[in-house]
């Protein structure tokens, strides 16, 4: 796959969002983990562990890690599923999946229990009722159609299945909000350039965080898709949110 290097300030004005996002992650995949650790001050890992813990996984379950990126959620889920169970890591970017496979092969047992799939969140290549649980890490901002994504998650889950959706947020505290805005505006682009050599993906990251839906709006969309037991849990002062919901056992 050939990666273009031209600057792209907006997915809306230059190219369809799905193509833009795929190009973005194709570009930064080799340095993605390093950027995540530095830019979140190491908090992304405990946030991910909390996401997986909320799924209440049991050995033998089948789990979807949607927009899996480099596969951190997949690895965390595998630990809960041993000695049985399966994780399907699904992402739009083939280079990101290839990078994830190398990571899985370095983790004991992970390579045996994780399979890869390339696909769009809005049109998942799986049969209805295929999974006991699903997780998304920091990708709700990136999908082209959030409502279609939620409907697809609902479709591929078994009745009683749970989802955990981890996403960046915006703090409510005035002091925290000011520090957060400074971090997004100055630190994130600088860290992005230093860790990946690219600037434009991190200008998009800042903009997408600031423009994303309020938690109440996300919850309403999850309910409209059919989910129940819906809640939003702020973490680290609202810097991130964990959205949790369940597919009702009886959807009538």
C-alpha positions in Angstrom: 0.0 0.0 0.0 1.4 3.4 -1.0 1.1 6.1 1.7 0.6 9.7 0.5 2.4 12.4 2.5 0.5 15.5 1.5 -0.9 17.7 4.3 -4.7 17.3 4.8 -6.2 19.7 7.2 -9.8 18.5 6.9 -11.4 15.2 6.0 -14.6 16.9 5.1 -13.3 19.4 2.5 -10.6 17.3 0.8 -11.8 13.6 0.8 -14.4 11.3 2.3 -13.9 10.9 6.0 -13.4 7.1 5.8 -10.6 7.5 3.3 -9.0 10.3 5.3 -9.0 8.2 8.5 -7.5 5.2 6.8 -4.8 7.4 5.3 -4.1 9.0 8.7 -3.6 5.6 10.5 -1.8 4.1 7.6 0.7 7.0 8.0 1.3 6.9 11.8 0.9 3.1 12.5 4.6 2.4 13.2 4.7 5.1 16.0 1.1 4.9 17.2 1.8 3.3 20.5 4.6 5.6 21.4 2.4 8.6 20.7 -0.4 7.2 22.8 1.8 6.6 25.9 3.5 10.0 25.8 0.4 12.1 24.9 -1.8 10.5 27.6 1.0 10.5 30.2 0.6 6.8 30.4 -3.1 7.0 31.4 -4.4 5.3 28.2 -3.4 1.8 29.6 -5.4 2.0 32.8 -8.3 3.5 30.9 -8.2 0.5 28.5 -8.0 -2.0 31.4 -11.1 -0.3 32.9 -12.9 -0.7 29.6 -12.2 -4.4 29.4 -13.1 -4.9 33.1 -16.6 -3.4 32.4 -17.3 -6.1 29.8 -17.3 -8.8 32.5 -15.7 -11.3 30.1 -15.6 -15.0 30.8 -13.4 -17.7 29.2 -14.9 -19.0 26.0 -16.5 -15.7 24.9 -16.0 -14.1 21.5 -15.1 -10.4 21.6 -15.0 -7.8 18.9 -12.3 -5.1 19.2 -13.6 -2.6 16.7 -11.2 0.1 15.2 -8.6 -2.0 17.0 -5.6 0.1 16.1 -2.4 -1.5 17.4 -4.4 -4.0 19.5 -4.0 -2.9 23.1 -7.7 -3.7 23.9 -7.4 -7.0 22.1 -4.5 -8.1 24.3 -6.2 -6.9 27.5 -9.4 -8.9 26.5 -7.4 -12.0 25.8 -6.1 -12.1 29.3 -9.7 -12.4 30.6 -10.7 -15.1 28.1 -7.9 -17.7 28.7 -7.7 -20.6 28.3 -10.6 -20.4 25.8 -12.2 -17.6 23.8 -11.5 -15.5 20.8 -10.9 -11.8 20.0 -11.5 -10.4 16.5 -9.4 -7.2 16.0 -11.1 -5.3 13.2 -9.7 -2.1 11.7 -10.0 0.0 8.6 -6.2 0.4 8.2 -4.3 -2.7 6.9 -0.9 -1.3 8.0 -2.3 -0.9 11.5 -3.5 -4.5 11.6 -0.1 -5.6 10.3 1.6 -3.7 13.2 -0.9 -5.2 15.6 -0.1 -8.7 14.5 3.5 -8.2 15.4 2.5 -7.1 18.8 0.2 -10.1 19.3 3.0 -12.5 18.4 5.1 -11.0 21.2 2.5 -11.7 23.9 2.1 -15.2 25.3 -1.1 -16.8 24.0 -2.4 -13.6 22.4 -1.4 -14.7 18.9 -3.4 -17.9 19.3 -6.6 -16.2 20.4 -6.8 -13.1 18.2 -7.8 -13.0 14.6 -7.6 -10.0 12.3 -10.3 -8.5 10.0 -10.2 -5.4 7.9 -13.6 -3.6 7.7 -15.7 -0.5 8.2 -17.4 0.2 11.5 -20.5 1.2 9.6 -20.7 -2.1 7.6 -19.2 -4.8 9.7 -18.3 -8.1 7.9 -19.8 -10.3 10.6 -23.0 -12.3 11.0 -25.7 -11.0 13.4 -25.3 -12.2 16.9 -21.6 -13.2 16.4 -20.1 -11.7 19.6 -20.7 -11.8 23.4 -19.0 -8.3 23.8 -17.4 -5.5 21.9 -15.1 -2.6 22.6 -13.9 0.5 20.8 -10.9 2.5 22.0 -10.7 6.2 21.0 -12.4 5.8 17.6 -15.9 7.1 17.9 -14.7 10.5 16.6 -13.3 8.8 13.5 -16.3 6.9 12.1 -18.2 8.4 9.2 -21.6 7.6 10.6 -21.9 7.1 14.4 -25.5 6.0 14.3 -24.8 3.3 11.7 -21.8 2.2 13.8 -24.0 1.8 16.9 -26.6 -0.1 14.8 -24.0 -2.5 13.5 -22.6 -3.1 17.1 -26.2 -3.9 18.2 -26.6 -6.3 15.2 -23.5 -8.3 15.8 -23.9 -8.7 19.5 -25.7 -11.6 21.1 -28.7 -10.8 23.4 -27.2 -9.8 26.8 -23.9 -8.8 25.2 -22.1 -5.8 26.5 -20.1 -2.9 24.9 -17.4 -0.6 26.3 -16.6 2.5 24.2 -13.6 4.5 25.4 -13.3 8.0 24.0 -11.6 11.3 24.7 -13.7 13.9 26.4 -13.7 17.6 27.5 -13.4 18.4 31.2 -16.1 20.4 32.9 -13.9 22.1 35.6 -12.8 25.5 34.4 -9.2 25.1 35.5 -9.0 21.5 34.1 -10.6 22.7 30.9 -8.0 25.4 30.4 -5.1 23.0 31.0 -6.7 20.5 28.7 -7.1 23.1 25.9 -3.5 24.1 26.3 -2.4 20.5 26.2 -4.4 19.8 23.0 -3.2 23.0 21.3 0.5 22.9 22.1 1.6 19.6 23.5 -0.3 17.1 21.3 1.0 18.5 18.0 4.5 18.7 19.4 4.4 15.2 20.7 2.9 14.0 17.4 5.7 15.6 15.4 8.4 14.2 17.7 7.1 10.7 17.8 5.9 10.3 14.2 7.4 13.1 12.2 3.9 14.2 11.1 1.8 17.2 12.1 -1.5 17.0 10.2 -2.8 13.9 12.0 -2.5 15.6 15.3 -4.2 18.8 14.2 -7.1 16.6 13.2 -6.9 14.8 16.6 -7.3 18.1 18.4 -10.1 19.3 16.3 -12.0 16.0 16.5 -11.8 16.0 20.3 -13.1 19.6 20.6 -15.9 19.0 18.1 -17.1 15.6 19.4 -20.6 15.1 20.9 -21.4 15.7 24.5 -21.7 12.5 26.6 -25.5 13.0 26.8 -25.7 13.0 23.0 -23.7 9.8 22.8 -26.0 8.1 25.3 -29.1 9.1 23.4 -27.7 7.6 20.2 -26.9 4.4 21.9 -30.4 4.2 23.2 -31.8 4.9 19.8 -29.8 2.0 18.4 -31.5 -0.3 20.9 -29.0 -0.5 23.7 -30.1 -0.5 27.4 -28.3 -0.2 30.8 -26.5 2.8 29.2 -24.1 5.0 31.2 -21.1 7.3 30.7 -18.3 7.2 33.2 -15.9 10.2 33.2 -12.3 9.4 33.9 -9.4 11.7 34.9 -11.7 14.7 35.3 -13.6 14.1 32.1 -10.4 13.9 29.9 -11.8 10.5 28.8 -15.2 8.8 29.0 -16.2 5.2 29.1 -19.6 4.5 27.6 -21.1 1.2 28.6 -24.3 -0.4 27.4 -25.9 -3.8 26.9 -27.9 -5.6 24.2 -31.2 -6.4 26.0 -31.9 -10.1 26.4 -35.5 -9.5 25.3 -35.6 -6.8 22.6 -39.4 -6.9 22.2 
